[in-house]
Amino acid sequence: PSAKQPTGSGAQHWDDTFLQYTYKVVPCDKTWRHDYATCPLSHPGESAERRHPDVYLPFMCGSTQHSTDLKEKCPAGTACKYAHGHFELWLHPGRFRTKLCSLRSKCRRSVCFFAHSEAELRVTPYSKLDTAAAVAAQQLSQMAGGCTVPSSTSLTCGSISACNNAASSVRSSSSSDG
């Protein structure tokens, strides 16, 4: 069976597995000029180009969180263990379709990262975790030298003790919220 499934409207729709593991990950082998925006494969320099989800966690990298030039801003580059950009973040199997689309059944996006009904919602080990608390826990388990805690708070730490203190404060504030 093909990953592409044309609909009556002429729009292209891909199955969930294709979107999570292949869309903008596998390099395009077309040698002729074509529209990168409608091609599901990756093209060098394309903003939607992404790494395979097995090489990073579904949390935004603190170094690239507010950047428009994602590949240039992270000191770890493609070796970074965190998502660089919205395509990597929301097409990761840990995040894909774990939140409802604000447009629900009225959504006309060619690629939407979100569920359009309760039935489409996915539950993953990451879907119920607060991002900051989950990243802090991950950092504690992999602590070595200076680090950047990639979270919505973009904490930057210069030492293990600073990271531990930052992670503790994130966990404390997360546990007191709920």
Phi and psi in degrees as a GROMACS rama.xvg file:
@    title "Ramachandran Plot"
@    xaxis  label "Phi"
@    yaxis  label "Psi"
@TYPE xy
-78.1083  146.632  SER-2
-72.2723  -27.2688  ALA-3
-88.378  135.831  LYS-4
-132.593  97.941  GLN-5
-64.1447  145.87  PRO-6
-109.077  173.962  THR-7
-61.0915  -28.2552  GLY-8
-79.954  -4.57389  SER-9
87.3818  -4.8648  GLY-10
-74.9324  151.662  ALA-11
-92.5566  135.705  GLN-12
-129.689  138.406  HIS-13
-116.499  152.2  TRP-14
-71.6197  163.984  ASP-15
-60.692  -39.0154  ASP-16
-64.1856  -42.7772  THR-17
-60.5045  -46.2634  PHE-18
-62.4787  -40.2813  LEU-19
-74.9916  -37.4768  GLN-20
-112.803  -15.4984  TYR-21
-121.679  -39.9686  THR-22
-55.6055  117.686  TYR-23
61.6346  17.1339  LYS-24
-104.483  -50.2532  VAL-25
-78.0363  129.163  VAL-26
-65.1913  141.025  PRO-27
-74.1226  137.121  CYS-28
-103.908  7.64446  ASP-29
-69.5282  134.158  LYS-30
-100.821  -2.46181  THR-31
-104.227  158.691  TRP-32
-65.4588  131.126  ARG-33
-153.491  171.149  HIS-34
-79.5681  107.949  ASP-35
-61.8271  -31.8929  TYR-36
-65.6455  -31.0287  ALA-37
-98.9098  -11.253  THR-38
-81.1948  129.321  CYS-39
-78.151  -6.01238  PRO-40
-96.5719  165.102  LEU-41
-86.2845  152.377  SER-42
-132.871  137.917  HIS-43
-53.6633  131.565  PRO-44
82.3029  -5.62701  GLY-45
-69.7801  136.711  GLU-46
-66.353  -26.4173  SER-47
-85.8288  -7.25659  ALA-48
-57.4804  139.078  GLU-49
-144.261  164.844  ARG-50
-86.3964  163.997  ARG-51
-65.6823  136.859  HIS-52
-64.1638  -12.9283  PRO-53
-71.8288  -14.451  ASP-54
-100.92  0.396257  VAL-55
-148.095  161.473  TYR-56
-90.9842  155.846  LEU-57
-81.8357  51.6045  PRO-58
-133.294  142.647  PHE-59
-69.2763  134.844  MET-60
-65.0426  130.389  CYS-61
-63.5996  -26.4772  GLY-62
-76.1035  -25.4457  SER-63
-111.371  -0.959927  THR-64
-54.0475  -37.5958  GLN-65
-114.885  20.92  HIS-66
-102.459  149.615  SER-67
-96.3908  -18.3807  THR-68
-110.289  74.7718  ASP-69
-59.442  -41.4384  LEU-70
-71.6591  -22.4606  LYS-71
-88.6873  -22.6929  GLU-72
-87.7309  -24.7603  LYS-73
-88.5733  123.046  CYS-74
-63.255  -25.2533  PRO-75
-83.4611  -14.5796  ALA-76
58.3344  -136.355  GLY-77
-73.2224  -9.45702  THR-78
-83.6728  -5.84202  ALA-79
-60.3741  141.412  CYS-80
-88.0147  7.07551  LYS-81
-125.874  162.243  TYR-82
-68.682  139.431  ALA-83
-111.718  96.6877  HIS-84
98.4579  166.136  GLY-85
-67.9323  -34.6329  HIS-86
-64.0931  -45.9374  PHE-87
-64.9729  -41.8076  GLU-88
-64.5334  -54.9933  LEU-89
-86.8454  -15.3814  TRP-90
-93.3207  -2.66258  LEU-91
-66.1428  137.805  HIS-92
-56.4281  -22.7684  PRO-93
-75.8473  -16.6777  GLY-94
-120.514  -24.6415  ARG-95
-56.282  126.038  PHE-96
55.3763  34.8552  ARG-97
-96.9257  -4.89418  THR-98
-129.852  154.09  LYS-99
-79.8824  139.875  LEU-100
-69.719  135.523  CYS-101
-64.7987  -23.1621  SER-102
-91.3778  -13.7446  LEU-103
48.3204  -126.71  ARG-104
-71.115  -11.5292  SER-105
-87.6201  -0.384374  LYS-106
-65.0574  131.969  CYS-107
-121.868  16.506  ARG-108
-65.2475  141.773  ARG-109
-68.8641  -32.6209  SER-110
-134.627  116.13  VAL-111
-118.419  133.543  CYS-112
-81.9941  -10.0128  PHE-113
-110.579  160.744  PHE-114
-77.5943  145.092  ALA-115
-105.075  1.28659  HIS-116
-157.887  164.842  SER-117
-59.0656  -35.8979  GLU-118
-65.3782  -29.5813  ALA-119
-81.5364  -15.4587  GLU-120
-60.2734  133.822  LEU-121
-107.307  147.161  ARG-122
-112.599  125.328  VAL-123
-127.478  169.47  THR-124
-59.3051  -21.3757  PRO-125
-97.1977  -17.8867  TYR-126
-67.1339  -26.485  SER-127
-99.0313  -8.02012  LYS-128
-84.0047  142.127  LEU-129
-68.8489  130.845  ASP-130
-54.5971  -49.2297  THR-131
-62.6507  -42.5855  ALA-132
-67.4336  -40.5659  ALA-133
-65.4036  -42.018  ALA-134
-67.2473  -39.9311  VAL-135
-61.0225  -42.3598  ALA-136
-64.6319  -41.5185  ALA-137
-62.8699  -42.7034  GLN-138
-62.2778  -41.35  GLN-139
-62.5277  -36.0334  LEU-140
-77.6209  -18.6074  SER-141
-120.172  20.7244  GLN-142
-62.0362  131.336  MET-143
-164.328  116.459  ALA-144
66.9823  -161.203  GLY-145
-68.5073  154.145  GLY-146
-152.535  164.319  CYS-147
-114.414  124.788  THR-148
-87.3792  108.31  VAL-149
-80.2984  105.354  PRO-150
-153.827  -178.591  SER-151
-65.919  -17.5103  SER-152
-94.0594  -9.27839  THR-153
46.2025  54.0673  SER-154
-72.2577  132.753  LEU-155
-114.935  127.186  THR-156
-117.765  146.08  CYS-157
-103.641  -8.13033  GLY-158
-152.494  168.064  SER-159
-59.7202  -44.0355  ILE-160
-65.6596  -36.2167  SER-161
-66.2454  -39.3341  ALA-162
-65.0525  -43.8609  CYS-163
-60.1766  -43.0262  ASN-164
-63.7073  -43.3806  ASN-165
-64.7416  -44.4541  ALA-166
-62.8341  -40.4192  ALA-167
-62.8448  -42.8299  SER-168
-67.7321  -35.5542  SER-169
-66.0589  -45.2114  VAL-170
-61.8543  -42.5734  ARG-171
-62.2076  -44.8198  SER-172
-69.4011  -33.1735  SER-173
-69.0995  -41.9918  SER-174
-72.6911  -26.0336  SER-175
-80.192  -13.6357  SER-176
-77.5575  -26.1802  ASP-177
